[in-house]
């Protein structure tokens, strides 16, 4: 059966249109990533001042980044939990549940009192809500990627797989754009008093819109075929480790450089760029530069999908990963130069590379697994990579920059890029695989 073709029988009349696939996969991940990045920005700009004891600013930032990392511990748990139901019950219902989990956790963060009001309980509640964010995102991405790729026409699967990937730059742009707007329209005292809560509370409106879109979906053709044949996995999490362990390992390390690059280009760059011991930019100045860079992230995502369909997944990603390694080796003198032109060009190139490496992943990871365990397999590999890469990247980079200099942060990125390059060499081309 060709990819995207509905199975015979009742499912033929209930196939999702291309418009439904685009909107539902894009809007859900945009909301999820918006929620995630609102926290990432606040973890640098707000939480060190409000949720931790006053004193050493660097120590407070490191503590805040540690709570940021908690979500990445939760994401593999979420991928196993939501992956189980996604492979047993279906993609649609699971995507709705993951969106609710993420949205509720984000709104609750916007309601939390700070350290001055309730002491040590404040960072504990913050950590708990952060865990909920990670749990929701752990189940979101895999389902959105499957929604796109399992409905894709033949030979356009990587391009369709970029629809959920575009949620990352869109969510980031909206989250940081809102923080920038608030910073420009209110005093620093007002922003720290209550203004920072607005992006978190606004998530409630976005979630309602996302739920309305997703509740109109039908099940994907590939999963509908599994339902008709009665071939659902009894325990998908165990089955994927038994039958698809190689795919899990390769998928995890294929994603590793992508995650480290992105969180260095966003969370770490914002922290280092606005720190007095770093580049010393104001919050607003650096956010403007970062938002320009994110535009190039969004522009290169669909380009990467087209390249992966045209030339194959492995050749495309091997070239891009080699470029990431070179970029890491140049990071110290380039970003460290500190001038607006140097910083802007660094962010544009780095986030452009991020779009190129991130774009094909919406197809690459699902293609490693059979339909019966695809939700679980793609989600687990994606989120274990987040645990190994993204969760520790800002923390390691902040420590390296403070202890040994900015150049060592670039060497860290280059080393991770080399691991991903080796994983790509060990993998196989999946462009012509059937998602059936």
C-alpha positions in Angstrom: 0.0 0.0 0.0 1.4 3.4 -0.9 2.1 5.8 1.9 -0.9 8.0 2.6 -3.3 5.7 0.8 -6.3 4.9 3.0 -7.0 1.2 3.6 -10.0 -0.4 2.0 -13.4 -0.2 3.7 -14.7 2.3 6.1 -11.5 4.2 6.5 -11.5 5.4 2.9 -14.2 7.9 3.6 -12.5 9.3 6.7 -9.0 10.1 5.5 -7.6 13.4 6.8 -7.2 16.1 4.2 -3.8 17.7 3.6 -5.1 20.9 5.2 -6.1 19.0 8.3 -2.7 17.2 8.5 -0.8 20.5 8.1 -2.9 22.5 10.6 -3.2 19.8 13.3 0.5 18.7 13.2 1.7 22.3 13.1 -0.6 24.0 15.6 -0.1 21.3 18.3 3.7 21.4 18.2 3.7 25.2 18.0 1.7 25.3 21.2 3.8 22.6 22.9 7.1 24.3 21.9 5.7 27.7 22.9 5.0 26.3 26.4 8.5 24.8 26.5 10.3 27.9 25.4 8.4 30.2 27.6 9.9 28.2 30.5 13.4 28.2 28.9 13.4 32.0 28.5 12.0 32.6 32.1 14.7 30.1 33.4 17.3 32.6 32.3 15.6 36.0 32.8 13.1 35.5 35.7 13.4 32.3 37.8 16.9 32.9 39.2 15.6 36.1 40.7 12.2 35.0 42.0 12.3 31.2 42.8 15.7 30.8 44.4 17.6 32.4 47.4 19.3 35.7 46.6 23.1 35.8 46.7 25.3 34.4 44.0 23.7 35.2 40.6 25.6 32.5 38.8 24.6 29.9 41.3 20.9 30.9 41.0 21.1 30.7 37.2 22.6 27.2 37.5 19.9 26.1 39.9 17.3 27.5 37.5 18.8 25.7 34.6 18.7 22.5 36.7 14.9 22.8 37.0 14.9 23.4 33.2 16.6 20.0 32.8 14.0 18.2 34.9 11.6 18.2 31.9 14.1 16.3 29.9 14.1 13.5 32.5 10.3 13.5 32.2 10.2 13.4 28.4 11.3 9.7 28.1 8.7 8.9 30.7 6.1 10.8 28.7 7.2 9.1 25.5 6.7 5.6 27.0 3.4 6.6 28.6 1.8 8.3 25.6 3.6 6.0 23.2 1.8 3.1 24.8 -1.6 4.6 24.2 -0.6 6.0 20.8 0.2 2.5 19.6 -2.7 0.8 21.4 -5.6 3.3 21.2 -4.6 5.6 18.4 -2.7 8.8 17.4 -5.6 11.2 17.7 -6.7 10.6 21.3 -3.1 10.5 22.6 -2.3 13.8 20.9 -5.2 15.4 22.7 -4.1 14.1 26.1 -0.5 15.2 25.6 -1.6 18.7 24.7 -3.7 19.0 27.8 -0.9 17.7 30.0 1.5 20.3 28.7 -1.0 23.2 28.7 -2.2 22.6 32.3 1.4 22.4 33.6 2.3 25.7 31.9 -0.7 27.6 33.2 0.0 26.4 36.7 3.6 27.8 36.5 2.0 31.2 35.8 0.1 31.0 39.1 3.0 30.0 41.4 4.1 32.2 44.3 7.9 32.9 44.5 10.6 32.1 47.0 9.9 35.3 49.0 6.3 34.1 49.7 6.7 30.4 50.4 10.4 29.7 50.6 11.8 26.4 49.4 8.4 25.1 48.4 8.4 27.6 45.5 11.3 25.9 43.5 9.8 22.5 44.4 6.4 23.4 42.9 8.2 24.9 39.9 10.1 21.6 39.4 6.9 19.6 39.6 5.2 21.7 37.0 8.3 21.5 34.8 8.1 17.7 35.1 4.5 17.9 33.8 5.7 20.0 30.8 8.2 17.4 30.0 5.7 14.6 30.3 3.4 16.3 27.8 6.0 17.1 25.3 7.4 13.6 25.6 4.1 12.3 24.0 3.5 15.2 21.7 6.3 15.2 19.1 6.0 11.5 18.2 2.3 11.7 17.6 2.5 14.9 15.5 5.3 13.4 13.4 3.3 10.3 12.8 0.2 12.3 11.9 2.2 14.0 9.2 4.2 11.2 7.8 1.6 8.5 8.0 -0.7 10.7 5.9 2.0 11.8 3.5 2.0 11.2 -0.3 4.7 8.9 -1.7 8.1 10.6 -2.1 7.0 13.6 0.0 7.3 12.1 3.4 10.2 14.1 4.6 8.6 17.3 3.4 5.3 16.5 5.2 7.4 15.6 8.2 8.6 19.2 8.5 5.1 20.4 9.4 5.5 19.4 13.1 9.1 20.6 13.0 8.0 24.1 12.1 6.2 24.2 15.4 9.7 24.7 17.1 10.6 28.0 15.4 7.0 29.3 15.5 6.6 28.4 19.2 10.0 29.9 20.0 9.3 33.1 18.0 5.9 33.7 19.7 7.3 32.9 23.2 10.3 35.2 23.0 8.4 37.8 21.0 5.9 38.0 23.8 8.7 38.3 26.4 10.3 41.1 24.3 6.9 42.9 24.0 6.4 42.8 27.8 10.0 43.9 28.4 9.5 46.9 26.2 6.1 48.0 27.5 6.7 47.7 31.3 9.4 48.5 33.8 11.7 45.8 35.0 10.0 45.9 38.5 6.6 45.4 37.0 7.9 42.6 34.7 9.4 40.7 37.6 6.3 41.4 39.8 3.6 40.0 37.5 4.4 40.6 33.8 6.4 37.4 33.4 3.3 35.4 34.2 1.4 36.6 31.1 3.1 34.2 28.6 2.3 31.2 30.9 -1.3 32.1 31.5 -1.8 32.9 27.7 -1.1 29.2 27.1 -4.7 28.4 28.2 -6.1 30.2 25.1 -3.7 28.5 22.8 -4.5 25.0 24.2 -8.2 25.5 23.6 -7.5 26.4 19.9 -5.3 23.3 19.6 -7.8 21.0 21.1 -10.5 22.3 18.7 -8.3 21.5 15.7 -7.2 18.1 16.9 -10.6 16.8 17.9 -11.7 17.0 14.2 -9.1 14.5 13.1 -9.5 11.0 11.9 -7.0 8.2 12.6 -4.0 7.8 10.3 -4.3 5.3 7.4 -1.3 3.2 8.6 -2.7 2.8 12.2 -6.2 2.2 10.8 -4.7 -0.8 8.9 -3.2 -2.1 12.2 -6.6 -1.8 13.9 -8.3 -3.7 11.1 -5.7 -6.5 11.1 -5.6 -6.8 14.9 -1.8 -6.5 15.0 -1.5 -4.0 17.8 1.4 -4.5 20.1 0.3 -5.6 23.6 3.1 -3.7 25.4 4.7 -1.4 22.8 7.4 -0.1 25.1 8.7 -3.7 25.7 8.2 -4.7 22.1 10.2 -1.8 20.7 13.2 -2.7 22.9 12.9 -6.3 21.8 12.4 -5.8 18.1 13.7 -2.3 17.4 16.6 -1.8 19.8 19.0 -0.8 16.9 16.6 1.8 15.7 16.3 3.2 19.2 20.1 3.6 19.5 20.6 5.0 16.0 17.6 7.3 16.4 18.9 8.7 19.7 22.4 9.5 18.5 21.2 10.8 15.2 19.2 13.4 17.2 21.9 14.2 19.7 23.7 17.0 17.8 20.4 18.6 16.9 19.4 18.9 20.5 22.8 20.2 21.8 23.0 22.8 18.9 19.5 24.1 19.5 19.8 24.6 23.3 23.3 26.2 22.9 21.9 28.6 20.3 18.9 29.6 22.4 19.1 29.0 26.2 22.9 29.3 26.5 23.3 32.1 24.0 20.6 34.1 25.8 22.2 33.5 29.2 25.8 34.2 28.1 24.8 37.1 25.8 23.0 39.0 28.6 25.3 38.1 31.5 27.7 40.8 32.9 30.4 38.2 32.8 29.5 37.3 29.2 28.7 39.7 26.3 26.7 42.2 28.5 23.8 42.8 26.1 20.5 44.0 27.5 17.6 41.5 27.6 15.7 43.3 24.8 18.8 43.8 22.6 19.7 40.1 22.6 16.1 38.9 22.2 15.8 41.0 19.0 19.0 39.4 17.6 17.8 35.9 18.6 14.4 36.4 17.0 16.1 37.3 13.7 18.1 34.1 13.9 14.9 32.1 14.6 13.4 33.3 11.3 16.2 31.5 9.5 15.6 28.4 11.6 12.0 28.4 10.3 13.0 29.1 6.7 15.5 26.2 6.5 13.2 23.5 8.0 11.1 22.9 4.8 14.3 23.2 2.7 15.8 20.4 4.6 12.7 18.2 4.1 12.8 18.8 0.3 16.6 18.0 0.3 15.9 14.7 2.2 13.2 13.7 -0.2 15.4 14.5 -3.2 18.8 13.2 -2.2 18.0 10.9 0.7 18.1 11.2 4.5 21.7 10.0 5.1 23.5 12.1 2.5 21.6 15.2 3.5 22.2 14.8 7.3 25.9 13.8 6.8 26.7 17.1 5.1 24.7 19.1 7.6 26.3 17.4 10.6 29.8 18.1 9.1 28.8 21.7 8.9 27.7 21.7 12.6 31.1 20.3 13.6 32.9 23.1 11.7 30.5 25.7 13.2 31.3 24.4 16.7 35.1 24.8 16.1 34.5 28.4 15.1 32.2 29.2 18.0 34.7 30.8 20.4 36.2 33.5 18.3 32.9 34.1 16.4 30.4 34.5 19.2 33.0 35.8 21.6 33.8 38.7 19.3 30.7 40.3 20.8 29.9 42.9 18.2 26.2 43.0 17.0 27.3 41.9 13.5 29.3 39.0 14.8 26.5 37.9 17.2 23.7 38.3 14.6 25.7 36.3 12.0 26.5 33.7 14.5 22.9 33.3 15.5 21.7 33.3 11.9 24.1 30.6 10.8 23.7 28.5 13.9 19.9 28.5 13.8 19.9 28.0 10.1 21.9 24.9 10.6 19.4 23.9 13.3 16.6 24.1 10.8 18.5 22.0 8.3 19.3 19.2 10.9 15.9 19.3 12.6 13.7 19.4 9.5 14.2 15.8 8.3 13.8 14.2 11.7 10.0 14.2 11.5 10.5 11.5 8.8 13.8 9.9 9.8 12.8 8.7 13.3 9.4 7.2 12.4 10.9 5.4 9.4 13.1 3.4 11.8 10.1 1.5 13.3 7.1 -0.6 12.2 3.6 0.8 12.6 2.7 -1.2 15.6 5.4 0.4 17.8 6.2 3.5 15.7 4.7 6.0 18.1 6.7 4.5 21.0 9.9 4.0 19.1 10.0 7.5 17.5 9.1 9.2 20.8 11.5 7.2 23.0 14.5 7.8 20.7 13.6 11.5 20.3 13.3 12.0 24.0 16.2 10.0 25.2 18.3 12.2 22.9 16.7 15.2 24.6 17.8 13.7 28.0 21.4 13.1 26.9 21.7 16.3 24.8 19.4 19.1 25.5 18.8 18.6 29.3 22.5 19.1 30.1 23.6 21.3 27.3 22.9 24.8 28.9 24.3 23.6 32.2 27.5 22.1 30.7 28.0 25.1 28.4 27.6 27.6 31.3 30.1 25.7 33.3 32.6 25.3 30.4 32.4 29.0 29.5 32.9 30.1 33.1 35.7 27.7 33.8 37.6 27.4 30.6 36.3 29.9 28.1 33.7 30.1 25.3 35.9 28.1 22.9 35.4 24.9 25.0 31.6 25.3 24.5 32.2 25.0 20.7 34.5 22.0 21.2 31.6 20.4 23.2 29.3 21.0 20.2 31.9 19.6 17.7 32.4 16.4 19.8 28.6 15.8 20.0 28.4 16.4 16.2 31.1 13.8 15.7 29.0 11.2 17.6 25.9 12.0 15.4 28.1 11.7 12.3 29.2 8.2 13.3 25.5 7.2 14.0 24.5 8.4 10.5 27.3 6.3 9.0 26.1 3.3 10.9 22.5 3.7 9.9 20.7 3.0 6.6 18.8 5.1 4.1 15.1 5.0 4.8 13.7 7.2 2.0 12.1 4.3 0.2 10.8 2.5 3.3 7.0 1.9 3.5 5.2 3.2 6.5 2.6 0.4 6.5 
